[in-house]
């Protein structure tokens, strides 16, 4: 019975972790470029414990038109390169703007990289073609540094739709096919309705585990009382 109690408690902890993942997905349903996390579990045969695995679903979110010339979406595989204080990071959130120095930056003020370095633009008309080439008043400035990865599981979330890459350099490459859409943004790939259904199912499972734990606790208390323990 004690073994069964530990298993039930383990299941309850698993559901709590699942709840946190679902809640984070829902909270970021409106975050451009956000990729939802999925939770899976495997039963470890020797200990009968549940082992949790969280992985990111990198499927593309809906692409919507914004009309903002500095908003950019990738309608193909790939990630924009962002220079941060911790090194290069990668994102599909193309919410860009110009800072006071005329450098293209993301919403956090971090520099958007071109193939030849930071993209510095003047105040002229900015055009970004489908290949990612950036023009200012018709003059070619550079091309967006867009990369992809053989092993997407080597990308680690750091918040604000940014990913650190922890894989091998040879597994990072420039995609052969790039389709950039100026004036568009890729939204989150979270389906709020789907996530709410998952949360309801999780709550039901959690409540069932709580009832089992409570019942086992009462049985254990009665058993010890029967032996004269108070």
Backbone as CSV, one residue per row, in Angstrom:
resi,resn,N_x,N_y,N_z,CA_x,CA_y,CA_z,C_x,C_y,C_z
1,UNK,0.821,-1.212,0.000,0.000,0.000,0.000,0.853,1.260,0.000
2,UNK,1.992,1.201,0.761,2.889,2.350,0.808,3.462,2.622,-0.576
3,UNK,3.808,1.532,-1.291,4.332,1.671,-2.647,3.299,2.338,-3.555
4,UNK,2.035,1.926,-3.394,0.961,2.531,-4.186,0.778,3.997,-3.861
5,UNK,0.985,4.359,-2.595,0.863,5.768,-2.192,1.946,6.607,-2.853
6,UNK,3.178,6.066,-2.861,4.275,6.805,-3.497,4.017,6.993,-4.992
7,UNK,3.472,5.951,-5.624,3.171,6.042,-7.053,2.112,7.110,-7.317
8,UNK,1.102,7.166,-6.456,0.039,8.149,-6.622,0.560,9.564,-6.411
9,UNK,1.426,9.723,-5.406,2.026,11.040,-5.168,2.879,11.448,-6.367
10,UNK,3.617,10.490,-6.908,4.438,10.754,-8.093,3.573,11.219,-9.255
11,UNK,2.430,10.557,-9.429,1.502,10.949,-10.501,0.986,12.368,-10.284
12,UNK,0.709,12.713,-9.035,0.213,14.059,-8.729,1.267,15.114,-9.052
13,UNK,2.524,14.823,-8.743,3.606,15.763,-9.054,3.770,15.924,-10.561
14,UNK,3.596,14.833,-11.283,3.672,14.882,-12.740,2.581,15.792,-13.294
15,UNK,1.369,15.657,-12.766,0.260,16.494,-13.228,0.513,17.966,-12.905
16,UNK,1.160,18.221,-11.774,1.491,19.612,-11.427,2.468,20.200,-12.444
17,UNK,3.475,19.409,-12.834,4.429,19.874,-13.839,3.743,20.084,-15.190
18,UNK,2.821,19.199,-15.490,2.076,19.335,-16.746,1.233,20.610,-16.721
19,UNK,0.635,20.893,-15.568,-0.158,22.116,-15.417,0.703,23.348,-15.681
20,UNK,1.908,23.384,-15.130,2.783,24.538,-15.316,3.127,24.740,-16.790
21,UNK,3.340,23.649,-17.509,3.661,23.737,-18.931,2.474,24.264,-19.723
22,UNK,1.289,23.732,-19.443,0.083,24.180,-20.152,-0.206,25.641,-19.842
23,UNK,-0.065,26.020,-18.569,-0.324,27.407,-18.174,0.623,28.356,-18.893
24,UNK,1.883,27.962,-19.046,2.849,28.804,-19.753,2.494,28.927,-21.229
25,UNK,2.015,27.827,-21.823,1.573,27.896,-23.222,0.426,28.893,-23.385
26,UNK,-0.556,28.800,-22.502,-1.719,29.689,-22.588,-1.294,31.142,-22.380
27,UNK,-0.396,31.368,-21.421,0.055,32.730,-21.131,0.762,33.360,-22.316
28,UNK,1.346,32.536,-23.189,2.095,33.048,-24.336,1.355,32.874,-25.658
29,UNK,0.054,32.629,-25.583,-0.727,32.426,-26.811,-0.679,33.649,-27.718
30,UNK,-0.481,34.830,-27.133,-0.429,36.055,-27.934,0.976,36.547,-28.200
31,UNK,1.987,35.758,-27.872,3.381,36.168,-28.042,3.883,35.769,-29.421
32,UNK,4.299,36.743,-30.207,4.790,36.462,-31.558,5.978,35.516,-31.507
33,UNK,5.950,34.504,-32.369,7.059,33.577,-32.486,7.159,32.534,-31.392
34,UNK,6.245,32.555,-30.414,6.320,31.583,-29.324,5.974,30.186,-29.836
35,UNK,6.736,29.197,-29.366,6.489,27.799,-29.712,6.068,27.043,-28.454
36,UNK,4.964,26.342,-28.548,4.425,25.659,-27.372,5.294,24.476,-26.976
37,UNK,5.207,24.134,-25.697,5.903,22.963,-25.165,4.921,21.811,-25.003
38,UNK,5.404,20.619,-25.215,4.619,19.402,-25.050,5.270,18.543,-23.978
39,UNK,4.444,17.897,-23.167,4.944,17.051,-22.080,4.581,15.602,-22.382
40,UNK,5.564,14.735,-22.250,5.317,13.295,-22.395,5.935,12.588,-21.198
41,UNK,5.454,11.393,-20.928,5.916,10.647,-19.752,6.194,9.207,-20.138
42,UNK,7.215,8.659,-19.507,7.506,7.237,-19.648,7.648,6.636,-18.257
43,UNK,7.210,5.403,-18.111,7.293,4.710,-16.827,8.629,3.980,-16.734
44,UNK,9.429,4.313,-15.720,10.699,3.632,-15.497,10.397,2.269,-14.884
45,UNK,10.769,1.203,-15.576,10.325,-0.139,-15.199,10.793,-0.544,-13.807
46,UNK,12.048,-0.281,-13.459,12.575,-0.781,-12.178,11.918,-0.091,-10.987
47,UNK,11.788,1.246,-11.070,11.247,2.001,-9.931,9.755,2.280,-10.069
48,UNK,9.203,2.043,-11.258,7.798,2.339,-11.561,7.503,3.845,-11.496
49,UNK,8.541,4.672,-11.425,8.333,6.123,-11.389,8.083,6.643,-12.802
50,UNK,7.423,7.799,-12.855,7.179,8.442,-14.139,8.322,9.407,-14.448
51,UNK,8.849,9.300,-15.640,9.915,10.200,-16.078,9.323,11.207,-17.056
52,UNK,9.482,12.481,-16.744,8.880,13.541,-17.557,9.849,14.018,-18.632
53,UNK,9.316,14.236,-19.812,10.095,14.785,-20.911,9.319,15.961,-21.499
54,UNK,9.981,17.105,-21.601,9.366,18.291,-22.190,10.117,18.632,-23.465
55,UNK,9.401,18.767,-24.548,10.040,19.178,-25.794,9.188,20.242,-26.473
56,UNK,9.834,21.035,-27.296,9.184,22.164,-27.948,8.645,21.755,-29.310
57,UNK,7.430,22.169,-29.589,6.808,21.953,-30.896,7.178,23.147,-31.781
58,UNK,8.019,22.927,-32.782,8.502,24.010,-33.631,7.649,24.212,-34.881
59,UNK,6.453,23.651,-34.898,5.586,23.887,-36.047,5.246,25.370,-36.164
60,UNK,4.975,25.798,-37.373,4.777,27.224,-37.627,3.425,27.713,-37.115
61,UNK,3.442,28.920,-36.530,2.199,29.562,-36.121,1.578,30.308,-37.293
62,UNK,0.393,30.839,-37.094,-0.267,31.606,-38.151,0.530,32.863,-38.479
63,UNK,0.581,33.200,-39.758,1.250,34.412,-40.211,0.186,35.454,-40.527
64,UNK,0.282,36.596,-39.848,-0.727,37.638,-40.020,-0.090,38.909,-40.572
65,UNK,-0.873,39.654,-41.311,-0.380,40.908,-41.878,-0.526,42.037,-40.868
66,UNK,0.530,42.831,-40.714,0.507,43.965,-39.794,0.603,45.301,-40.524
67,UNK,1.205,45.289,-41.705,1.394,46.530,-42.444,2.609,47.322,-41.995
68,UNK,3.285,46.880,-40.931,4.484,47.552,-40.446,5.683,47.074,-41.276
69,UNK,6.376,48.016,-41.906,7.479,47.658,-42.813,8.609,46.927,-42.120
70,UNK,8.738,47.076,-40.808,9.828,46.432,-40.087,9.410,45.130,-39.413
71,UNK,8.155,44.741,-39.571,7.717,43.426,-39.119,8.048,42.416,-40.203
72,UNK,8.657,41.309,-39.805,9.106,40.317,-40.784,8.727,38.908,-40.298
73,UNK,8.197,38.108,-41.191,7.848,36.718,-40.864,8.576,35.777,-41.807
74,UNK,8.896,34.608,-41.303,9.476,33.550,-42.111,8.381,32.562,-42.491
75,UNK,8.093,32.476,-43.794,7.105,31.517,-44.279,7.794,30.225,-44.698
76,UNK,8.963,29.999,-44.156,9.745,28.793,-44.421,10.472,28.434,-43.134
77,UNK,11.216,27.346,-43.166,12.027,26.986,-41.998,13.098,28.033,-41.771
78,UNK,13.567,28.119,-40.539,14.658,29.024,-40.248,14.389,29.914,-39.052
79,UNK,15.433,30.620,-38.625,15.378,31.503,-37.467,16.197,32.756,-37.767
80,UNK,15.707,33.903,-37.285,16.496,35.122,-37.344,17.598,35.043,-36.290
81,UNK,18.716,35.708,-36.575,19.838,35.734,-35.635,19.845,37.061,-34.885
82,UNK,19.898,36.972,-33.558,19.877,38.145,-32.690,21.158,38.162,-31.857
83,UNK,21.857,39.302,-31.847,23.066,39.436,-31.032,22.677,39.915,-29.637
84,UNK,23.027,39.148,-28.620,22.738,39.518,-27.237,24.050,39.581,-26.459
85,UNK,23.966,40.050,-25.221,25.154,40.105,-24.362,25.705,38.718,-24.067
86,UNK,24.867,37.689,-24.198,25.284,36.314,-23.932,25.720,35.584,-25.211
87,UNK,25.728,36.296,-26.333,26.073,35.668,-27.607,24.876,35.627,-28.535
88,UNK,25.037,35.025,-29.692,23.953,34.948,-30.669,22.805,34.091,-30.142
89,UNK,21.597,34.573,-30.380,20.387,33.838,-30.061,19.511,33.799,-31.303
90,UNK,18.484,32.941,-31.286,17.706,32.683,-32.494,16.216,32.781,-32.189
91,UNK,15.450,33.266,-33.169,14.025,33.506,-32.938,13.261,33.477,-34.247
92,UNK,11.961,33.248,-34.151,11.067,33.427,-35.295,10.172,34.647,-35.095
93,UNK,10.417,35.382,-34.024,9.676,36.617,-33.754,10.339,37.756,-34.533
94,UNK,9.681,38.222,-35.576,10.237,39.267,-36.424,9.694,40.649,-36.117
95,UNK,9.389,40.921,-34.850,8.931,42.253,-34.446,10.168,43.147,-34.293
96,UNK,10.516,43.846,-35.372,11.739,44.635,-35.385,11.439,46.132,-35.436
97,UNK,12.453,46.913,-35.118,12.332,48.382,-35.140,13.731,48.967,-35.249
98,UNK,13.815,50.287,-35.484,15.111,50.966,-35.528,15.356,51.663,-34.203
99,UNK,16.577,51.526,-33.688,16.914,52.273,-32.470,17.408,53.678,-32.836
100,UNK,17.860,54.428,-31.860,18.264,55.815,-32.086,19.436,55.931,-33.046
101,UNK,20.251,54.869,-33.160,21.407,54.887,-34.057,21.076,54.348,-35.443
102,UNK,19.793,54.007,-35.673,19.402,53.476,-36.971,19.724,52.008,-37.153
103,UNK,19.987,51.305,-36.049,20.283,49.871,-36.098,18.984,49.090,-35.909
104,UNK,18.807,48.044,-36.703,17.612,47.203,-36.588,17.721,46.356,-35.327
105,UNK,16.708,46.439,-34.462,16.719,45.708,-33.193,15.385,45.010,-32.986
106,UNK,15.359,44.073,-32.028,14.100,43.428,-31.666,13.418,44.216,-30.551
107,UNK,12.338,43.690,-30.016,11.584,44.392,-28.983,12.340,44.575,-27.688
108,UNK,13.418,43.797,-27.486,14.241,43.940,-26.286,15.409,44.888,-26.502
109,UNK,15.501,45.477,-27.703,16.614,46.370,-28.013,17.875,45.642,-28.432
110,UNK,17.771,44.333,-28.684,18.941,43.540,-29.095,19.068,43.561,-30.616
111,UNK,20.295,43.548,-31.093,20.593,43.789,-32.506,20.197,42.608,-33.395
112,UNK,19.494,42.929,-34.489,19.166,41.934,-35.516,20.356,41.851,-36.464
113,UNK,20.840,40.646,-36.687,22.058,40.473,-37.465,21.785,40.252,-38.945
114,UNK,22.609,40.895,-39.761,22.679,40.594,-41.174,23.842,39.655,-41.413
115,UNK,24.011,39.202,-42.639,25.106,38.275,-42.933,26.471,38.933,-42.752
116,UNK,26.514,40.273,-42.833,27.773,40.994,-42.678,27.859,41.764,-41.364
117,UNK,26.947,41.489,-40.444,26.970,42.170,-39.153,25.662,42.868,-38.854
118,UNK,25.655,43.756,-37.865,24.429,44.486,-37.513,23.874,45.261,-38.703
119,UNK,22.544,45.294,-38.808,21.881,45.984,-39.916,21.644,47.441,-39.537
120,UNK,22.398,48.340,-40.155,22.249,49.771,-39.910,21.575,50.396,-41.120
121,UNK,20.449,51.054,-40.895,19.631,51.582,-41.985,19.438,53.083,-41.808
122,UNK,19.188,53.769,-42.907,18.859,55.189,-42.785,17.346,55.344,-42.682
123,UNK,16.872,56.561,-42.735,15.447,56.813,-42.546,14.657,56.738,-43.848
124,UNK,15.283,56.201,-44.883,14.586,56.082,-46.165,13.588,54.940,-46.167
125,UNK,13.066,54.639,-47.336,12.085,53.556,-47.476,12.811,52.214,-47.376
126,UNK,12.368,51.398,-46.445,13.012,50.103,-46.203,12.193,49.000,-46.869
127,UNK,12.879,48.196,-47.657,12.243,47.074,-48.345,13.010,45.803,-48.034
128,UNK,12.282,44.752,-47.721,12.890,43.448,-47.458,12.236,42.446,-48.398
129,UNK,13.029,41.870,-49.296,12.432,40.968,-50.283,12.294,39.553,-49.732
130,UNK,11.766,38.663,-50.556,11.462,37.303,-50.092,12.716,36.499,-49.786
131,UNK,13.856,36.918,-50.302,15.119,36.241,-50.005,15.790,36.775,-48.750
132,UNK,15.173,37.788,-48.112,15.744,38.357,-46.906,16.705,39.496,-47.151
133,UNK,16.845,39.926,-48.407,17.707,41.069,-48.691,17.032,42.354,-48.214
134,UNK,17.827,43.220,-47.579,17.298,44.450,-46.998,17.794,45.640,-47.822
135,UNK,16.853,46.471,-48.281,17.163,47.640,-49.091,16.708,48.899,-48.362
136,UNK,17.453,49.957,-48.541,17.058,51.273,-48.034,17.081,52.236,-49.206
137,UNK,15.906,52.760,-49.577,15.763,53.618,-50.765,16.355,52.945,-52.004
138,UNK,16.100,51.638,-52.109,16.547,50.890,-53.280,17.983,50.422,-53.226
139,UNK,18.752,50.846,-52.224,20.152,50.447,-52.097,20.258,49.205,-51.215
140,UNK,20.893,48.171,-51.733,21.058,46.931,-50.968,21.994,47.174,-49.787
141,UNK,21.490,46.894,-48.580,22.288,47.068,-47.360,22.941,45.760,-46.940
142,UNK,22.169,44.718,-46.878,22.669,43.412,-46.429,21.530,42.413,-46.566
143,UNK,21.753,41.235,-46.087,20.724,40.197,-46.070,20.562,39.705,-44.642
144,UNK,19.331,39.499,-44.217,19.081,38.981,-42.882,19.832,37.669,-42.670
145,UNK,20.469,37.550,-41.518,21.168,36.304,-41.183,20.136,35.295,-40.689
146,UNK,19.757,34.386,-41.573,18.745,33.378,-41.269,19.412,32.010,-41.263
147,UNK,19.218,31.274,-40.199,19.861,29.970,-40.057,18.828,28.907,-39.677
148,UNK,19.220,27.667,-39.847,18.374,26.546,-39.437,19.278,25.501,-38.792
149,UNK,18.648,24.489,-38.209,19.395,23.514,-37.424,18.942,22.097,-37.765
150,UNK,19.906,21.212,-37.876,19.582,19.805,-38.137,18.843,19.199,-36.950
151,UNK,19.263,19.583,-35.746,18.677,19.049,-34.516,18.017,20.195,-33.742
152,UNK,16.720,20.357,-33.968,16.003,21.439,-33.285,15.958,21.221,-31.781
153,UNK,16.139,19.981,-31.344,16.117,19.696,-29.909,17.324,20.292,-29.194
154,UNK,18.312,20.768,-29.955,19.469,21.415,-29.348,19.238,22.902,-29.093
155,UNK,18.052,23.394,-29.421,17.681,24.773,-29.114,17.031,24.812,-27.733
156,UNK,17.487,25.734,-26.903,17.009,25.830,-25.526,16.314,27.179,-25.330
157,UNK,15.097,27.141,-24.831,14.347,28.369,-24.594,15.013,29.225,-23.518
158,UNK,15.057,30.543,-23.801,15.586,31.475,-22.813,14.575,32.579,-22.482
159,UNK,13.360,32.450,-22.979,12.347,33.467,-22.744,12.335,34.509,-23.840
160,UNK,11.222,35.243,-23.938,11.058,36.307,-24.929,11.256,35.786,-26.354
161,UNK,10.838,34.542,-26.585,10.905,33.882,-27.896,12.330,33.733,-28.422
162,UNK,13.322,33.745,-27.539,14.709,33.558,-27.935,15.183,32.160,-27.554
163,UNK,16.063,31.614,-28.394,16.638,30.299,-28.148,18.160,30.364,-28.177
164,UNK,18.785,29.661,-27.263,20.229,29.441,-27.311,20.449,28.109,-28.017
165,UNK,21.536,28.023,-28.773,21.849,26.780,-29.484,22.997,26.077,-28.773
166,UNK,22.779,24.812,-28.407,23.776,24.057,-27.669,24.302,22.863,-28.459
167,UNK,24.086,22.882,-29.762,24.529,21.774,-30.597,25.862,22.036,-31.265
168,UNK,26.201,21.160,-32.189,27.462,21.268,-32.928,27.333,22.292,-34.054
169,UNK,28.444,22.973,-34.339,28.435,23.998,-35.386,28.047,23.419,-36.740
170,UNK,28.453,22.190,-37.009,28.158,21.595,-38.317,26.676,21.283,-38.497
171,UNK,25.920,21.315,-37.420,24.478,21.071,-37.514,23.681,22.372,-37.678
172,UNK,24.379,23.500,-37.795,23.735,24.784,-38.066,24.053,25.178,-39.507
173,UNK,23.022,25.583,-40.257,23.245,25.861,-41.671,22.284,26.940,-42.165
174,UNK,22.579,27.475,-43.339,21.690,28.448,-43.971,20.712,27.693,-44.863
175,UNK,19.420,27.885,-44.660,18.435,27.149,-45.470,18.571,27.478,-46.956
176,UNK,18.382,26.466,-47.776,18.423,26.690,-49.226,17.216,27.500,-49.685
177,UNK,16.070,27.234,-49.077,14.843,27.946,-49.445,14.441,28.878,-48.304
178,UNK,14.444,30.161,-48.590,14.042,31.166,-47.607,12.885,31.975,-48.189
179,UNK,11.826,32.097,-47.422,10.688,32.908,-47.864,10.342,33.902,-46.754
180,UNK,10.754,35.125,-46.973,10.537,36.198,-46.008,9.342,37.046,-46.450
181,UNK,8.510,37.418,-45.477,7.341,38.251,-45.784,7.424,39.543,-44.968
182,UNK,7.637,40.646,-45.672,7.704,41.943,-45.007,6.295,42.429,-44.687
183,UNK,6.144,43.040,-43.501,4.836,43.532,-43.097,3.948,42.455,-42.512
184,UNK,4.559,41.328,-42.110,3.824,40.212,-41.525,4.548,39.754,-40.254
185,UNK,3.832,39.048,-39.390,4.416,38.434,-38.199,3.907,37.009,-38.048
186,UNK,4.776,36.135,-37.572,4.343,34.796,-37.192,3.878,34.834,-35.746
187,UNK,2.662,34.420,-35.518,2.120,34.403,-34.166,2.470,33.085,-33.473
188,UNK,2.074,32.979,-32.231,2.308,31.760,-31.462,1.608,30.568,-32.126
189,UNK,2.190,29.369,-31.971,1.522,28.166,-32.489,0.632,27.499,-31.443
190,UNK,0.316,28.255,-30.380,-0.561,27.740,-29.319,-2.018,27.866,-29.751
191,UNK,-2.763,26.784,-29.596,-4.212,26.800,-29.775,-4.837,26.875,-28.378
192,UNK,-5.330,28.059,-27.962,-5.825,28.219,-26.589,-6.929,27.225,-26.220
193,UNK,-7.823,26.947,-27.149,-8.913,26.006,-26.865,-8.366,24.612,-26.574
194,UNK,-7.417,24.190,-27.393,-6.795,22.881,-27.201,-6.087,22.800,-25.855
195,UNK,-5.391,23.875,-25.485,-4.676,23.885,-24.213,-5.642,23.877,-23.031
196,UNK,-6.777,24.561,-23.158,-7.772,24.569,-22.083,-8.372,23.184,-21.883
197,UNK,-8.585,22.469,-22.976,-9.097,21.100,-22.876,-8.088,20.222,-22.131
198,UNK,-6.801,20.386,-22.465,-5.752,19.640,-21.773,-5.744,19.965,-20.281
199,UNK,-5.947,21.244,-19.956,-5.919,21.649,-18.553,-7.088,21.045,-17.782
200,UNK,-8.259,21.001,-18.387,-9.427,20.399,-17.733,-9.177,18.911,-17.472
201,UNK,-8.622,18.218,-18.468,-8.311,16.800,-18.303,-7.281,16.591,-17.201
202,UNK,-6.298,17.504,-17.149,-5.261,17.405,-16.135,-5.844,17.602,-14.739
203,UNK,-6.743,18.579,-14.591,-7.367,18.837,-13.296,-8.161,17.619,-12.822
204,UNK,-8.883,16.999,-13.712,-9.654,15.812,-13.353,-8.737,14.696,-12.858
205,UNK,-7.639,14.505,-13.569,-6.671,13.481,-13.155,-6.051,13.840,-11.814
206,UNK,-5.733,15.109,-11.627,-5.128,15.564,-10.376,-6.089,15.361,-9.202
207,UNK,-7.368,15.691,-9.405,-8.371,15.509,-8.356,-8.517,14.037,-7.996
208,UNK,-8.460,13.158,-9.009,-8.556,11.719,-8.750,-7.385,11.245,-7.893
209,UNK,-6.190,11.738,-8.219,-5.008,11.378,-7.431,-5.132,11.877,-5.998
210,UNK,-5.664,13.087,-5.826,-5.838,13.652,-4.493,-6.786,12.802,-3.655
211,UNK,-7.862,12.325,-4.279,-8.835,11.490,-3.572,-8.201,10.162,-3.156
212,UNK,-7.369,9.598,-4.054,-6.700,8.336,-3.738,-5.723,8.531,-2.576
213,UNK,-4.953,9.632,-2.628,-3.998,9.921,-1.550,-4.724,10.090,-0.221
214,UNK,-5.862,10.807,-0.254,-6.636,11.020,0.960,-7.163,9.691,1.503
215,UNK,-7.685,8.839,0.600,-8.221,7.545,1.034,-7.131,6.663,1.622
216,UNK,-5.962,6.659,0.972,-4.846,5.858,1.486,-4.371,6.382,2.831
217,UNK,-4.392,7.692,2.999,-4.002,8.281,4.268,-4.933,7.859,5.380
218,UNK,-6.231,7.835,5.099,-7.219,7.427,6.097,-7.060,5.945,6.438
219,UNK,-6.786,5.123,5.414,-6.592,3.697,5.653,-5.344,3.456,6.516
220,UNK,-4.268,4.204,6.201,-3.037,4.050,6.979,-3.247,4.473,8.424
221,UNK,-3.983,5.560,8.610,-4.272,6.041,9.963,-5.073,5.010,10.743
222,UNK,-6.066,4.415,10.091,-6.885,3.399,10.758,-6.058,2.170,11.111
223,UNK,-5.143,1.807,10.203,-4.314,0.628,10.432,-3.416,0.826,11.648
224,UNK,-2.787,2.002,11.739,-1.916,2.263,12.883,-2.719,2.375,14.177
225,UNK,-3.937,2.908,14.083,-4.799,2.997,15.273,-5.126,1.618,15.780
226,UNK,-5.291,0.670,14.845,-5.620,-0.691,15.222,-4.488,-1.365,15.981
227,UNK,-3.252,-0.903,15.751,-2.108,-1.459,16.474,-1.816,-0.702,17.744
228,UNK,-2.696,0.248,18.088,-2.526,0.966,19.323,-1.734,2.246,19.223
229,UNK,-1.380,2.626,17.977,-0.671,3.889,17.796,-1.682,5.008,17.626
230,UNK,-1.374,6.144,18.193,-2.307,7.269,18.085,-1.724,8.333,17.169
